[in-house]
């Protein structure tokens, strides 16, 4: 009879086969991040760590990406679902039962003094913390300058967090005390759709420390907004515009509205979404699946604002998605915020 340890060993064998390249020791498996695609400038970088021992208070196996611009974390069961490895015949019901989180109340109670208790009302609590304090209005000025706008549209403004102080006690990733004041004073943040994460951008353009994510809750989440706000109709078809970075996304949308001859946008029904880290085909594939699940955007048009380091041909796997048409705008000479851009249009 196989032991439970051997059962879990099967899971890690499947993970190693799936990721191909990996590092491991007795405590963890290290692979390239499935969610953000990991560093493209460092192809051997492996930022996703998967625990090989149960972690308290969940009493199950966990993963976390230590790439500053990602920070995705969750349970091994969630990772298996997201990679669709959960459908492998070797993943038996007994294994799934072992991977299901079982909260250890004693371990959880020890953390209460340090961190607020996670509850079903956490999202509402976090929403109530969003207050753009006048003290940090200079961060909004930075956003205005980046967007080249005198007024920030409401659909963008509602996603901005300038005062991150109330969120720090809820951060699930460890933030050193020496870093907190720097984040508070120098970073403007954008909230993700479910507020599981704050995607933070350094307003000091001279710094090499440009990005940071504050993980507030487990689960996949992305930056999503719509120019139509509450008037967005999920009944009729529309256009989804995808990008890696939030400013690339917003600049790209502005560019498309000014060059309507390039792509015929359904201007009454548009969703803008950014991965917040990772511009490869896998990152966009996961982002679109998220939008299908939460917004039902099946058979919509997709427009991808391609990263400089990703050629349009690399998005071919997206043909497997339930979409009407996929267009890729590839800007080989710079960012979509540049004045003299001339992006090339490709159809997948």
Secondary structure, DSSP 8 states (H G I E B T S, - for coil): ---HHHHHHHHHHHHHHHH-S-EE-SSEEEE--TTT---SS-TT---EEEESS-BTTTTB-EEEE--TTT--EEEHHHHHHHTTGGGSTTS-HHHHHHHS----HHHHHHHTTTS----TTHHHHHHHT----GGGHHHHHHHHHHHT-SS--HHHHTTEE---GGGGGG-SS---HHHHHHHHHHEEEEE-TTSSEEEEEES-TT-S--EEEEE-SSS---EEE-TTGGG--SSS--EEEEESSHHHHHHHHHHHHH-TTTS---TTSEEEEE-SS--SHHHHHHHHHHHHHHH--TT-EEEEEE-TTS-GGGGGGGGGSS-SEEEEEE-TTS-TTSTT---EEEE-
